[in-house]
């Protein structure tokens, strides 16, 4: 009789164990992750201004085979055309020094058609250098007396730094100011400066327009599920 009871109790324990495992497997995470679009407020309302005048940027060093200021003004003019319904114009100015962007009197004396014009200007630095990189195949099996020579490859590195300002023509007041910096490496030694500049501007353009116009950002949020 005792053996029979022990067998019955063992069976019950096994059944309870399986039931516990089943319940555990059915328990789900009480939260759910969702992606939502969060609207960001624009830095300024550019639609309230009748004209944006793009000027040349302060540039410490000229770039061979690339008119950097001309390319900048053309690029921004084309991009802003899609976002701004007012007049877009360009103007070459003579910078007094690198700090002229903060000199209100400097901007107030520049002739414009409308005193409600805003200037898009800033400072630019564009650099290029050749870097050496150790390839992965050169890292393997380097130990020992007969280690193969290290495999090095050259990469072209381009870096673009833009300090962008939006300035009121009538008061010289800075309405918007932000620094942007991007860099890229290229394996091909035939990579041209112009194409590298365009690639970097594509990256900066996205960040600039998002900061200026307050485009929506995708963020993760967690919802608490009701049991």
C-alpha positions as CSV (number, residue, x, y, z in Angstrom):
1,X,0.0,0.0,0.0
2,X,2.8,2.4,0.8
3,X,4.4,1.7,-2.6
4,X,1.1,2.5,-4.3
5,X,0.8,5.8,-2.4
6,X,4.4,6.7,-3.2
7,X,3.7,6.1,-6.9
8,X,0.6,8.2,-6.8
9,X,2.4,11.1,-5.0
10,X,5.3,10.9,-7.5
11,X,2.8,11.1,-10.3
12,X,1.2,14.2,-8.8
13,X,4.5,15.9,-8.4
14,X,5.4,15.3,-12.0
15,X,2.0,16.6,-13.1
16,X,2.4,19.8,-11.0
17,X,5.9,20.3,-12.4
18,X,4.6,20.1,-16.0
19,X,1.8,22.5,-15.1
20,X,4.2,25.0,-13.6
21,X,6.4,24.9,-16.7
22,X,3.3,25.4,-18.9
23,X,2.3,28.5,-17.0
24,X,5.8,29.9,-17.1
25,X,5.9,29.5,-20.9
26,X,2.6,31.3,-21.2
27,X,3.8,34.4,-19.4
28,X,4.6,37.2,-21.8
29,X,6.3,40.6,-21.5
30,X,3.7,43.0,-20.1
31,X,5.1,45.8,-22.3
32,X,5.1,46.4,-26.0
33,X,7.6,48.5,-27.9
34,X,6.1,50.8,-30.6
35,X,7.7,53.5,-32.9
36,X,6.0,56.9,-33.0
37,X,6.8,60.1,-34.8
38,X,7.6,63.0,-32.5
39,X,7.3,66.4,-34.1
40,X,10.2,68.7,-33.2
41,X,9.6,72.5,-33.1
42,X,11.4,74.5,-35.8
43,X,14.3,76.7,-34.8
44,X,12.7,79.7,-36.6
45,X,9.7,80.2,-38.8
46,X,11.5,80.9,-42.1
47,X,8.1,81.2,-43.9
48,X,7.6,84.6,-42.1
49,X,10.5,86.1,-44.0
50,X,10.2,87.3,-47.6
51,X,13.7,86.4,-48.7
52,X,16.8,84.3,-47.8
53,X,20.1,85.5,-49.2
54,X,22.9,83.0,-49.3
55,X,26.3,84.5,-48.9
56,X,29.8,83.0,-49.3
57,X,31.2,81.4,-46.1
58,X,34.4,82.3,-44.3
59,X,37.1,80.0,-45.7
60,X,40.6,79.9,-44.3
61,X,42.1,77.7,-47.0
62,X,41.2,77.4,-50.7
63,X,40.5,74.0,-52.1
64,X,42.3,72.9,-55.3
65,X,39.9,72.1,-58.2
66,X,36.8,73.0,-56.2
67,X,35.2,76.4,-55.7
68,X,33.9,75.6,-52.3
69,X,31.8,78.7,-51.7
70,X,30.1,78.5,-55.1
71,X,29.2,74.9,-54.5
72,X,27.9,75.7,-51.1
73,X,25.6,78.5,-52.2
74,X,24.3,76.5,-55.2
75,X,23.7,73.4,-53.0
76,X,21.8,75.2,-50.3
77,X,19.8,77.2,-52.8
78,X,18.5,74.1,-54.5
79,X,17.7,72.4,-51.2
80,X,15.9,75.4,-49.7
81,X,13.9,75.8,-52.9
82,X,11.9,72.8,-51.8
83,X,11.3,74.1,-48.3
84,X,11.0,77.9,-48.7
85,X,8.3,79.7,-50.8
86,X,9.9,83.1,-50.7
87,X,12.7,84.6,-52.7
88,X,16.1,83.0,-52.7
89,X,19.2,85.0,-53.8
90,X,23.0,84.8,-53.5
91,X,25.5,87.6,-52.6
92,X,29.2,87.6,-52.4
93,X,30.5,89.5,-49.4
94,X,34.0,90.3,-48.1
95,X,34.5,88.9,-44.6
96,X,36.5,91.1,-42.2
97,X,37.6,88.1,-40.2
98,X,36.3,84.7,-38.9
99,X,34.3,86.4,-36.2
100,X,32.3,88.7,-38.5
101,X,29.2,86.4,-38.2
102,X,28.8,87.8,-34.7
103,X,29.3,91.4,-35.7
104,X,25.8,93.0,-36.0
105,X,27.0,96.2,-37.6
106,X,28.8,94.1,-40.3
107,X,25.5,92.6,-41.5
108,X,23.4,95.7,-41.1
109,X,25.6,97.6,-43.6
110,X,25.1,95.0,-46.4
111,X,22.6,96.3,-49.0
112,X,19.4,94.2,-49.4
113,X,16.1,94.7,-51.2
114,X,14.1,94.0,-48.0
115,X,15.1,94.7,-44.4
116,X,13.2,91.5,-43.5
117,X,15.8,89.5,-45.4
118,X,17.7,86.8,-43.6
119,X,21.3,85.8,-44.5
120,X,22.3,82.2,-44.6
121,X,26.1,82.2,-44.1
122,X,28.8,80.7,-41.9
123,X,32.3,79.2,-41.8
124,X,33.5,76.2,-43.7
125,X,36.5,73.9,-43.4
126,X,37.1,71.1,-45.9
127,X,40.1,68.8,-45.5
128,X,41.6,65.8,-47.3
129,X,44.3,63.4,-46.1
130,X,45.5,59.9,-47.0
131,X,45.5,57.4,-44.2
132,X,46.9,53.9,-43.9
133,X,44.8,51.1,-42.6
134,X,45.8,47.6,-41.6
135,X,43.7,45.1,-43.5
136,X,42.1,42.1,-41.7
137,X,44.0,39.5,-43.6
138,X,47.2,41.2,-42.4
139,X,46.2,40.8,-38.8
140,X,45.9,37.0,-38.8
141,X,48.8,34.7,-38.0
142,X,51.3,37.5,-37.4
143,X,53.0,35.7,-34.6
144,X,56.0,33.3,-35.2
145,X,59.3,33.5,-36.9
146,X,57.8,33.3,-40.4
147,X,55.0,35.8,-39.9
148,X,53.8,37.3,-43.2
149,X,54.3,41.0,-43.8
150,X,51.5,43.3,-42.6
151,X,48.9,44.2,-45.3
152,X,48.4,47.9,-45.4
153,X,46.1,49.8,-47.6
154,X,45.6,53.5,-48.2
155,X,42.4,55.3,-47.6
156,X,41.3,58.8,-48.6
157,X,39.7,60.6,-45.8
158,X,37.6,63.7,-46.3
159,X,36.2,65.9,-43.5
160,X,33.7,68.7,-43.8
161,X,32.9,71.2,-41.0
162,X,30.2,73.8,-41.4
163,X,29.2,76.4,-38.9
164,X,25.9,77.7,-40.2
165,X,24.2,81.0,-39.3
166,X,20.9,82.6,-40.1
167,X,21.1,86.3,-39.5
168,X,18.6,89.1,-39.8
169,X,19.6,91.8,-42.3
170,X,17.9,94.7,-40.4
171,X,19.4,94.0,-37.0
172,X,22.3,91.7,-37.5
173,X,20.7,89.4,-34.9
174,X,21.7,85.7,-35.1
175,X,18.4,83.7,-35.4
176,X,20.0,80.3,-35.8
177,X,23.5,78.9,-35.3
178,X,24.7,75.3,-35.3
179,X,27.9,73.4,-36.1
180,X,27.9,70.3,-38.3
181,X,30.8,68.0,-39.0
182,X,31.0,64.8,-41.1
183,X,33.9,62.7,-42.4
184,X,34.1,59.7,-44.8
185,X,36.8,57.3,-45.9
186,X,37.2,56.1,-49.5
187,X,39.1,53.0,-50.6
188,X,39.6,54.3,-54.2
189,X,42.5,56.6,-54.7
190,X,40.7,58.0,-57.7
191,X,37.9,59.4,-55.5
192,X,37.4,63.1,-56.5
193,X,37.2,66.0,-54.2
194,X,33.9,67.1,-55.7
195,X,32.1,63.8,-55.2
196,X,33.4,63.5,-51.6
197,X,32.1,67.0,-50.9
198,X,28.7,66.1,-52.3
199,X,28.5,62.9,-50.2
200,X,29.3,64.9,-47.0
201,X,26.8,67.6,-47.9
202,X,24.1,65.1,-48.2
203,X,24.7,64.0,-44.6
204,X,24.9,67.6,-43.3
205,X,21.8,68.7,-45.3
206,X,19.6,66.2,-43.5
207,X,20.8,67.3,-40.0
208,X,20.6,71.0,-40.9
209,X,17.0,70.8,-42.3
210,X,15.9,68.7,-39.3
211,X,17.3,71.2,-36.9
212,X,16.0,74.3,-38.8
213,X,12.6,73.0,-39.8
214,X,11.8,70.7,-36.9
215,X,11.0,67.6,-39.0
216,X,9.6,64.6,-37.2
217,X,11.8,62.1,-35.4
218,X,11.1,58.4,-34.9
219,X,11.4,57.3,-31.3
220,X,10.7,54.1,-29.4
221,X,8.0,54.1,-26.7
222,X,6.9,51.3,-24.4
223,X,3.2,50.6,-23.7
224,X,2.1,48.8,-20.6
225,X,-0.3,46.0,-21.6
226,X,-3.4,45.5,-19.5
227,X,-3.6,42.0,-18.1
